Each structure stands twice: as structure tokens, then as C-alpha cells.
């Protein structure tokens, strides 16, 4: 009986190897009907199920095989593959770990274990496992490949957590293992740009494109580097990629924005604007913007945060450290923070969603949009919200006297923030409306910026924003300062002194050399805020004067701001 089963199993395996999976399945079933616990038949049936995209069935057969033969490393490896196919990555990692325990020097198992740890979202563990494995099986190409992926993922995690220096080490290690790793080249470029190494960023973006010419993100980032003129070769490559039918919509959007900036750098403004418009058409194809609803929303914000409410409270924390720098996107908020954070007593926290999260957490009407849910706020709830916000904002700030939050759209939340922190200061950045709106139109914005896709809507939204800022000025005359981008550029020292005086800080010459500040800037315009102030963007809208006529009409007359 036993010999007969072995012969039938050998025949089933031969059929399986020949590619006839249907007949092989029948033969395995016949064997298992005679001996349901037969380990080899269960394991091979599990492999067949994996090949036929049936991971749930594969797991059932492989686990049955392991009940009979618990020391079969290959079965554990097959189980790891099945869990991976189901997206159950931690279980996959555990299965591969058992395979490695049984065969510690098997390079395939070591590689798969590390990769499963990476896919489970633990790149640190993956790097440790794979670096150790590489010392045991240095000739395994899969190990080097998976370790490069893990090193790249570790770099991304470190950069996201605010440690770009260590992130760069991991990206460089990934490229040491695989010099043609496009994502590591791109990510290293992004990180170098964030820390001010623009030339290095440019080289790595270009290298990423050489390795993978279809990598839209690399084209996009390269086009955003200020001060460089795009080459005809770069422009043609982007056009060809954008025109291919297989190019994903998200890539076409990025390439259209990149082409707009690239052509602008060559002085071809008409063609540049055509690509900008195309980008907005593509990006807004599934979005809807309701100007009337937005107008009503702004009115409700002004009605809720009245003078009486902002003077009588209730209030949250008495902490005077927060400085909220806000305004329309592309109005100079990042430049202003870069200048202030160059002062030794200021920590720049960058853009954060902490204030919006605090407002959402306090809302008593979660199914209704801000601000209705904040009509009634209890003092204790405000205090707790202020403490949570401060914990997130000031944790890395040390002994800084001021901590800046530079989320542009916080201009909608100024009233709420004024209740949360009655001693906080607000700097609203304003820019010549046509220049500000053009700068917005040139950029790819995501999430909550539906107004930006049509010039008429963009102009109308800017008017709503200006009216709301005028309201905040009336409500908070001593706590709010309007800083004009043009003043910051053309009268730099005078405006910097005004900003520091408003923040109750002594003048420091470092604020005039903000481009030497090595802090991390997580913004699409990171390369711009690291340059000395420049005036070339003032009046830039005149290059598109004819194309921007709908915007000019929509803007109309702006309220007078102090």
C-alpha cells in the first residue's frame, strides 16, 4: 500500500511538473482520499493551489502537511507564500521565520523572511534580518534586492518621522546594494532637497529618470527645482510619456503640471499655461466644487466666531508659545516660517494637521461640517484639546519661546485657535491676488482644494479668504498681523523686524540669512525657501495676462487689510 502511494505520488508530481494542473489535482485528490494526512501530497496540493491563485485552500493543505511533518522547512515557506498572497504579512513573516529556524543558512528563506517583515510594515526588523542574512549568503541576488527595498522603506520611515540625516544613510545603503533602484534615487533626491542640498537632489532626480524614464514623480520633482531651465530632451520625454494611453491618470496629472513649469522655465508661457489647464482638467474630472456652499461656509465661520465669543471665551491654555502662520497656499507661509525659525528662540514645526484634528475631536456634530459642531465648547474640553495640541506641536521644540504652525488653511480656524490659546499670535500671509492665484494654479494641490481647478472659482475663493481675514482683523486687532509677501521681499529687514516685534522677540541677523537655515522643509517649494529672497515672482502673472482674464474678473475688488 505504501509503495503504491509513493508511485502514485511520483506520477502526480510528474504530471504537475508538466503543467497539467487539472490532472495533477485529480491525482493528488485520489491520494488524499486514501490517506488524508499524507504530508507530501498535502504540501504539493498546497503548491498547486498557490499556482492556481487559491491561497485559502493552499493554507488548509499545507497546515495538514505540517501536522504530519512538522520539521519540513519547505512547507513553512509555502505557507509563508500563501499568507503573503492573502496580504496577511505578519503571519507570512512568522511562517518564513519558522522555515529559517529549521534551515538557518537557506538564502531563499532568509530573503523571503526579511521581505515579509518589510511588507508587514516593520522595515527596521527587515533590515536587521536581511543584513545578517547577507553575511551568510552574500551571493543570493534575491537577498540584495529585498535588502535594498527594506533599506529604502526604512529611509522613508525615518524621513517621515523627522530624521532626514539617518534616512539619507539608509537610502545610500539601498543604492549601494542596487545602484539602479529608482525609488531610492527619487527618495534620496527628495530628502536632499528638504535639507537644502539642491544640487544633489537634481542629480538624483535625473538618475532616477535615466533608470526609469516613466517615473512621473521624478520628472515632477525635477521640474519644481527653482532656478533651473528644463532641457528640450526633458520636455520631449515628458510629452511622450503623457501621451501614451497606458500612462495612469495620476501620472498624466503630474506630468502636465511638470510640463507647465518646465515650459515656463524656457519662456514658452502660452504652451505652459495649456499644460497647466490640462492638469487641472484631469485632476478635477471626478471632483465637484460648489461656490454657493463655500460662500455659506465662510459666512457661518464669521457668524460663530464673533467678537463676544472671542473676548469672553471659554478658553483653553494660557500658553503663549504658539504662533500660527497661515493664509492662502503659496502666499509666503513657508518663507515666513523659514525666516522666523532662523531665530534661536523659535522652533518651526512646519505644516501639521493638529489644529484641524483638535477641532474635529471637539465637534459635537461629527456629521456636520466645521464650524457647526463647535457652537458650544466646554472649558475642560478646550483645556484637554489644547494640551494634546501642544504635546504634538512642542515635543521637539525644546526650550523655544515660540513654536510656529505654518499650515496655510488654518486661516479658516483662527477663531477656534484664538479660543484654544488666548495668548497665541496669528500671522496671516497675503500676496498680490493675481500672483497668489497664478502660483496656486501652477501647483498640484491635493485634498480640499477643489476651488483651484477653475480660474473663476479660484478668484471667488480668494475673495472669500480676504473677507474672512478682514473679519479676523476686526475680531483680534492686537493678536493678528498681516504680512505681505511683497514687503517681505522688497523691504526684507523692515518686515522681518516687524514680524519679530509682533512675536515679542529681539532682532537677530540670522533671520536675514534664512537660506542658511538647515532645518528640514517638507514642502513642494523646499528649494525655494532655501534661497535668498528674490523678487522675480512679483508680477509673474503678467506673463499670462491674456490667459488669466477670467481670474482677474472673478477677483474683483478686495477688502482693505491693515
Buried (B, 14 or more C-beta within 10 A) or exposed (E): EEEEBEEBBEBBBEBBEEEEBEBBBEBBEEBBEEBEEBBBBBBBBBBBBBEEEBBEBBBBBBBBBBEBBEEBBBBBBBBBBBBBBBEBBBBBBBBBBBBBEBBEEBBBBBBBBBBBBBBBEBBBBBBBBBBEBBEEBEEBEBBBBBBBBBBBBBBBBBBEEEBBEBBBBBBBBBBBBBEEBBBBBBBBBBBBBBBBBBEBBBBBBBBBBEBBBBBBBBBBBBBBBBEBEBEEEBBEBBBEBBEEEEBEEEBBBBBBBBBBBBBBBBEBBEBBBBBBBBBBEBBBEEEEBEBEEBBEBBBBBBEBBEEEBBEEBBBBBEBBBBBBBBBBBBBBBBBBBBBBBBBEBBBBBBBBEBBBBBBEEBBEEEEEEBBBBBEEBEEEBBBBBBEBBBEBBBEEBEEBBBBBBBBBBBBBBBBBBBBBBBEBBBBBBBBBBBBBBBBBBBBBBEEEBBBBBBBBBBBBBBBBBBBBBBBBBEBBEEBBBBBBBBBBBEEBEEBBBBBBEBBEBEEBEBBBEBBEBEBBBBBBBBBBBBBEBEEEBBEBBEBBEEBBEBBBEBBEEBEEEE
